[in-house]
Amino acid sequence: MCGIIGVIGKSAVSAPILEALTRLEYRGYDSAGIATITNGRIDRRRAEGKLINLRNLLQRQPLDGTTGIGHTRWATHGIPNEANAHPHATDEVAVVHNGIIENYQEIRSELQAAGFTFTSQTDTEVIPTLITHYLRQGNTPKDAVALTLKRLEGAFALGIIFTALPDRLFAARRGSPLAIGYGDDEMFIGSDAVALAPLTNRICYLEEGDWAILSQSGAELFNDENQPVTRDIKPTSLSGAAIGKGNYRHFMQKEIFEQPVVIGEALNVYAVNGRIHLPDLPFALKDIKSINIVACGTSYYAGLVASYWLEMLAKTPTHIDIASEFRYREPILDPQGITIVISQSGETADTLAAQRYAKSCGQKTLAVINVPESSMAHEADAIMLTHAGPEIGVASTKAFTTQLTTLAAFAIALAGAKGAITEEEAARHCHTLAEVPSKITEILHHDDKIQALAQQLSSAKDMLFIGRGTSYAIAYEAALKMKEISYIHAEAYAAGEMKHGPIALIDENMPVVAFAPSDALFDKTASNIQEAAARGAIIIALTDKKGAEKLKDIASSVIQLPDVAPLVSPILYAVPAQLLAYHTAVIKGTDVDQPRNLAKSVTVE
């Protein structure tokens, strides 16, 4: 989940590399570094911590060279410090790496026995050292790279430069994404299109096992058998403006407020004129006997909501798994079922492995993703894009609500195909979805009130989030948001489970955030809220007009949300939960966009 960038330019490349790293910092910010070829040698600048430290170092010690590579790190092997920061280098070669080399200890021992020494704790350092070993055996840089790639086990995206070839940049990918950008007598590599957007609008995505040799004028591409290949060069619509913060204080804030627009864009694809429109699918909806949903983190909670919809609306047995556990319980998968994988990036390692497991069991897979060029997109039998656009804030917001919107459209279509709902009911659900953007806009107009409530929460040490039905899933997502950006310990429970243990935690210092739309479960939720209030809890209730009237004498504070149909309440109720976490984090002074120990795209298991 580290970020890598490489540039072959017409002038010094350290500045554009540094600026590209700022767009990749959401992928990791434990340390950062840049290496260039300068006067026939590798020159490096590396710094522990966030990118500002590298920027300050470069101001004191500028870096020349027209060919270079850069890296921003999320630590896996070795603590975050300068010695473990990328690029890693020998006298002949420098490398940046995203991923994990699983057999690095074996290779490291072999190289140490051959007389090489290591200066870091990382798995990555074996790569430039192994390349150097092959170079010193008389191989060309091209052959040394090819031999090294054959030895490496695990996942990687690589950028490689050589002192002997100052006008060349090597790149390779296996299990981690990598894109090549085509400029005007300039060439680029980057972990994703976001990094390359201000540099070029022409991008080629390497496929699994591909590697490449770049010069100023173009790129030679090879597959994992070292045979020359061609890959499509595609235009990208991303721009520097699209991935900037605009007038917002944080990316997360901007992305929260973008939700009416991006949900509207998803609906323009999937729900038009009262009808659901799905992409062509390689299976008949009416023939689906069961569904498995697999995802991680926030995407898992989107899947949890969808599992309610698919069973209640479409009457289809649905099982949901955390991706990192899915294949290890060796699930028995019905060949007449499908597996839905959900991932913002489409590169989440555990979810990708689960997708491959499902395919190996003979199931069709549907990927709900935001990146059409991702590994999951390439390997899925069908995809549904969420149309969220670039999401830079590490804590997911608009990616989550567009996932819910996309999954709701699928559930309606499935219900219709199976005859679980009538055409009139499907149309009504469609119109309900169409109202979501305007309803979210109403919520965003009450941002000041939510900010005031966050002030009360900012001194809490612990919090509980409760709900029932789909609101139970939103409680989980809300607790995750609070934990990951404010660092307040927060837990979520099905409201009915509170009396089976968690109620022991409640006292006058414990805020309890309750999600209580006026649905069929409202009265039961209200009873659970009353139980918490009787123990002195600080109750914050998120409900609608009818619910607010009933809870006004029980709750300490009420956030009144628009009246909506039960189908879409989880989409709406996610938004004030995001705002509550956001404002609490801002008040506490934490790093909202780059919370400690986290990164955006989790490409390691």
N, C-alpha and C positions, 0 to 999 in steps of 0.2 A: 504494500500500500504506500510505498515511498513514491516520490515523484522524480522523474528524470527528464532531462532536456539535453539536446545536442544541436550545435549550429556549425555549419561551414559558411563563412561569410566573406564579404569583400573588404571588411574592415574589422577592427577589434570586436570580439563577440562576447566579452564578459558582461557588458551592459545588457544586451538583449537576453542573455542567459539568466541574469539576475532577475530581470523583469518577468520572464517566463516562470521562474521559480516562485514568484509571488502569487502567480495564478495556480500553482501546484501545491502551495503550502497546506491546503486543506487535506492533502494526502499524507502529511507527516511534518512535524516541526520540532523534532528532537535535536537535530543538527542539520547543517547544510554545507555545501562546498561546490567549488568550480575548479576545473583543471583545463589548461590550454597547452597547445604546443607553441613554445616561445624560444626562438633561436636554437632549434634542434633539441630542446629538452622539455620535459613535462614540468609545468609550473602550477602549483596548487595553492588555493586559499580555502581553509576549512574553519568552521566555527561551531562550537556547541550552542545549543539553544535555538531560538527562533531566528528567522531570516535577517532580522534587523542587525544581529551580531555579525553576520557575514557581510552585510552591506557596509557596516562601520569599518570592518577590517579592510574591505576593498578601497574605501576612501583613504585609508592610511597606506595601503600597499596595493596600488593598482595592478591589474593583470592584463598583459598584452596577449596577442595571438588571434589569428583569424579562424582557428578551428578549436572547438572546446565542448566540454560536457559539464552538466551541473546536476545537482541532486539535493533533494530535501527528504529527510529520513524519518521514518517511524521505526523505532528500535525493535529488533527481534533478537539478534545475537550480539550481546555486548551492550553495556550501559551507554546512555547518550553522553559522549564526550568527543573531543577533537580527534583522538586517535581512532575512534570507531566511525567517524564521519566519512562519507564518500566525497569525492572519488578516492578509490584505493589504487595504488600505483606502484610500479617498479621503475627502473631507469628507462625501460623501453615502452611501457604501455600503461594506460590509465583506464579505469572502468567505473561506471555507475550501474547500479543494479536495483531492481525492484523484484522482490520475491524471496524465496528461501532455497538454498542449495542443500538438499537432504543428505548428500554423501560428502559434505565438505570435510568432515573429520578424517575420513579415509584418504581423500586427496591431500589434505594438509599433512598427514603423517608421511605419505609418500614423498612429498616435496621437501619436508624437513629432512628426511633420510637422504635426499639428493643434495642437501646443503643449503636450502633456502631457509630464511628466517621470516617470521611474521611479527607485525607490530600492532595488530588489532585483535579483538576478540570476535570479529565478524566472520560469517560464512563467506561473505563476498570476496575477501582478500585472496581466497584460493584462485579466483578467476584470473586476475592479472598475473599472478604468480605462475599458474599453469600455462597460460599463454606464453609467458617469458621462457618457461622451461622448453616449450616446443620451438620457440624462436632460436634458442641457443643450441638446439639440435640441428639447426640448418633449415628449418621450415620458413616459408614466406609468411607475412602477417595473415594473408588470406587462409593459408593452410593451417596455421596455428589456431586461428579462430574456429575453423571447421573441426579440427581435432578436439579442441576444448569443448565445443558444444556437444560432441558425442559423449564426453565423459561426464557431463553435468547431469545430475538427477534432481528433480524438483521443479520449481517454477521460477521463471526469470523473464524480465525485460532488461536488455543490456544496451548501453552505449559505450563504445570502445574507441580510443584514439591511440596512435602509435607515433613515436618520435621519428621513425623511419618513413612514415607516410603522413607528413603534416597537412596534406590536402585531401585526406580521406577520413571518413567517419563510419565506423562499423556499427550495426544495430542487429539485435536478435530478440525473438520472443518465443517463449513456451509457457503457457499458463498465465501470463500476465500481459495486459494490453500494451501495444506500442503503435504509434502512428508516424508516418513520414510526411513531412510538409515540403511542397515544391514552391520555391520562390524565384525571383529574377536573379540568376547567377548566385543563388543562395539555397541551401538545403537545410532541413531541420528534422529532428526526431523529438517526440514528446510522448508522455504517458497517455495523454488524451488530447482531444481537439481543443479543449479549453486553454491548454498551455500554448497552443500554436495559433489561436484565433487572431491576435493582432499582427502575427508575422506573415501569415499566408492564408488564403481561402481555398487552396488546393491540397487535398490530403489523401494519402493512401494508407489503408490499415493493413498491417502485416497479419497474415493468417497464422494459425498454430504451427510452430516449427519453422517459420520463415526466418531468414536472416538477410542482411543487405549490406552493400558497400556504397556509401554516398560520396559523391564529389560535388563540386559547385554546380555542375551542369545536369546532374540527375542521379539515378540510383540503379544499381544492379541488384536484383532480388533472386534469392535461392530458396528452395524448399528444404525440408529436413533431410533429404537425400542429396543435397548439394547440387540439385539440378536447377538451371535458370528457369524462372517463372515470371509471369506478369500479373500484376494486381491492378484493379481499377483505381484511377485517380479521380476523386469525387470532389465537387465543390462543397464547402460548408457554409451555412448561413450564420454561424456564430460570429460575433464581433466583439471588439473590446468593450463597447458600451453594454452589450448584453451580459457580460460577466463582471461588470463593475458594480459598485455599491450605490451609484447615483447619489441622491441626497439623504440616504439612510445612514444611520450610525453603524450598523452592522449588516453583514450579508444575511444573517438569520432574520433580522427585522424586515429587510427588503423582500425576502422570499416568503415570509408570512403574508405580507401585503400584496404579493403577486398572485395569491391563490385564486381570487375571483377570475383573473384573466386566464391562468393556465388550466383551471378546471373547465372554464368555458371553451378553451381550445380542445380539450379532450372530448367534451360533449359535442362539439362540432363534428367530430369524427364518428363518435359511437351512438349518439342519441339525437336524431334529426327528425323534425316534424312528427314527433310522437312515435317513432319507430327506432328500434335498436339496429345498428349496422355493425356487424363484426367482420373482421378480415376473413378471407378464405381459410377454412380449417380443413385439415386432412382427416377429419373424423366427423361423423354426424352427431350433433348435440343430443338428439333423441336416443342415441344408442349408448350414451355414457351411463355406466352402471354405478360408478363410484368415483370419488375425487380425493386425491392426496394433495395437500398444500404444504409447500416446504419453503422456508425463508429464515432470515436472521434479523434480530433486533427489531427496529421499527417496521420493517417489511413483514416480519412475523405477526405483528399486531394487526397489520392490514389484512393478513390472511386469516387471523382469528375472527375479525369482523365478518369477512367473506364466508367463513365456515357457517356462521349463523344464517346468512342470506341463502346460501346454497341448499341448506337443509330445510329452512322454514319456507322459503319462496319456491325453490326448484325441486324440493322433496327428493334430493339426491344425497345418499350417504357420503359424508365428508370427514376426512381425518386430517389433522394439521400437526406438523412436526417442526421442531427446531432443526434447522438444516445440519448443524454439527452433530446431532444425535441420530438423524434419520436412518442412515444406512447401517449404523452399528447395531441396531436392534433387528436387522435383517427382516424388514417388513415383507409380508406376503402381499404382493401387488396383483390385483385383478387385471388380466390382459384387456378386459373390456372397460377398465377405468382409465383415467388420465391423471397425470401429475402436473400441478400448476406450481411453477417456481416464480418467486417474486424477488426482485432486486433492483434498486435504483441504478446501479452501475452496470449490471449484467455481468460483473466479474467477481462477485462475492465467492470466495474459494469453496466454502462449505456448501453453498447452494448449488454451485456448478457441479461439485462432486455428487450431490444428491440427484441432480438432473441426469447425470451420466448413469447413476445406479438405476434410476427408474427406466431409462432407455434400455439398459442391459437386461431388465426384467420384462421387456417387451411392451412397456407402456408408451403411449404418445405423451409428449410434453408440450405444455403451453407456457411460455415465458412472458410474464408481465414486467416490463423493463422500461427504462428511460433512454437507453443508448442502443440504437439499432445496429451499430457496428460491433457490439460486444460479443464475448465468447458464448454467452447463453443464447443470444439471438442467432448466432451461426449454428448452434447445435440443437436448438429447439425445433420441434415439428411445426410449431406456429408461434407467433409472437403477437402481443398486444402492447403497443407503445403507450406510455402514460402521458407523453407530451408535456412534461413538467418543465423542460428546458434546463439549462445548467443550474445545478444546486451546489453552491460553494460552502455554505455553512455546514459544519460537521453534523450538527443536530438536524435531522431531516424534518422538513415541514411541508413544503409544497409537493415533494415527492410522495409523501405519505397520503395526502388528501387526493392526489391524482391517481395513486394506486387504488384507493377506495372507490373513486369514481369509475375507473376502468373495470374493477371487479364487480361493481354494482351493475354495470351494463352487461357484463357476461352473465351474471346471475339472472337478470331479467330475460335475456335471450334464451338461456338454458331452461328457465321455467316455462317460457312460451313454447319452446320446441318439444318439451315433454308433456305439454298439456296441463301443467300444474296451475297455470293461470290463463285467463281468456285474453283475447286480443285487446279487449277494452281495458282489462286490468293492466296489461303490459303498457298500453298507451298512457294510462294514468301514472304508472311508475316512471315512465319516460318524462312526462311533464313535471313530476316531482323532482327528478334529477335536474331538469332544466332550470329550476328555481334556485338551485344551490348557489351559483355565483352571486346573485343579488342578496341572498340571505347572509352570506359570509361578509359581504360589504357592510350590511347592517351591523354585524358584530364588530367589525374593525372600527366603526364609528364610536364604539364604546371603549376604545383602548385606554382612555384616561382612567376610567373606573377600575379597570383591571390592574393598571399600574398602581393605583392607590392600595388595592388589596395586596399586591405583591410587597408593598412596604411592610405590611403586617407579617407576612410570611418570611421575610428575609432574615429574621433572628431565630427562626425555628431550627432545631437540631434534627428533628424527625418529622415525617408527614405520612399520612395515610390517604390513599385514593381509593374510592369505592364506587361500584356500579353494578348493574345487573344486565343480563343479555348483552347486546352489542355495546352497551355502556361499560360493561365489565372490561371489554377489550380496550376501550378508550381510557379507562382508568389505568391500565397497564402502560399504555403509551404515554399518558400524562406523567406517571411516576418516573418513567425512563427519561423524559425530557427534563424533569426537575433534577434528577440525579446527575445527568451528564453535563449540564451546563452551570448549575448553581452549587453542585457538590453537597446538597442537602440529602441526607439519607431519606429516601422515599420508597414506600412499598404500596403495592396495589392488591386489593382483594375483591373477590365477589362479595357484594354487600351482605349476602346471607351467610357467608362464612366468618364474618367478623366475630360473631359470638362464640365461635369454636376455637378461640385462642387469641387472635390479634386484639380483641377488646381489652385484654390485660395491659396493653401498652398505653391505653388512653388515659390522659389526665388533662388538667387545665392548660398544659403547655403543648398539647398535641393538636395541630391543625388536621382536620379531616375534610378532604375535598370530595364532594359527592356529585356524581353525574346522574341526574334524575329527570329525564324528559317525561312528559305526561303520556306514557305508553301503557301497555297492559301490565307492566311490572312496577308502575309508579308507587302504588300503595305499599307494596312490600319494601321498596327502597326507602320510602318515607319512614316506615317503621324502624328500619335499620339506622337511619339518620337519627331518629328519636333515641334509640339505644345509646348511640355515641354521645348525643347531647346530654343525656342523663348522667354521663360520667364526666361531664365538664369540658368536653372537647370543643375546640374552636371549629365551628362548622361553616364551610363555604359551599354553598349549593349552586350548581349550574342546572338551570331548569328553564321552563317556558312560563308564559303568563299564568296559566292555570296552576302550575306547580309552585310558582312564586307565592301565590296567594295562600296556598296550603302550608308552605314551609316558612313563611315570614316570621312566625313566632318561635320557630325551632332553630333556624340557622342564624349564625352570627352575621353572615353576609350572604346575599343572593346575587348571582349574576344571571339576569334575565335574558334569555336568548329568544330568537324568533320562533314562532310556532311552525313546526314542520312535521311531515309524515315520518313515522318510525324508520322507514327504509333509509332515509338520508340523515337522521339525527347524528350518527357517529361522525359523519363528515363535518357537520357544523360544530359539534361539541369538541372536536379536536382543536379548533382554532383558538378559543379562549384558553385551553390548556397550554397551547404553545405560547401565547402571550403571557400567561401567568409565569411560566418558567423563564421566559425571556426577561421580563422586567425584574423578577427576583434575582436573576443572575447579574443584571446590570447594576442593581442596587448593591449587591454584595461585592461588585468589582471584579468578578471572574472574567476570564477570556471567553466571551460568548461564542465566537466563531471558531476558536481553536481550543476547546477544552482539553485539560491535561490528559495525557495518556491515550488520547483517541486519535483516529484518523478517519477520513471519509469513506474511502473505498477499501474494504477489507479483502485483500487478494492473497492472504496467507491463512492456512488452517490453524 
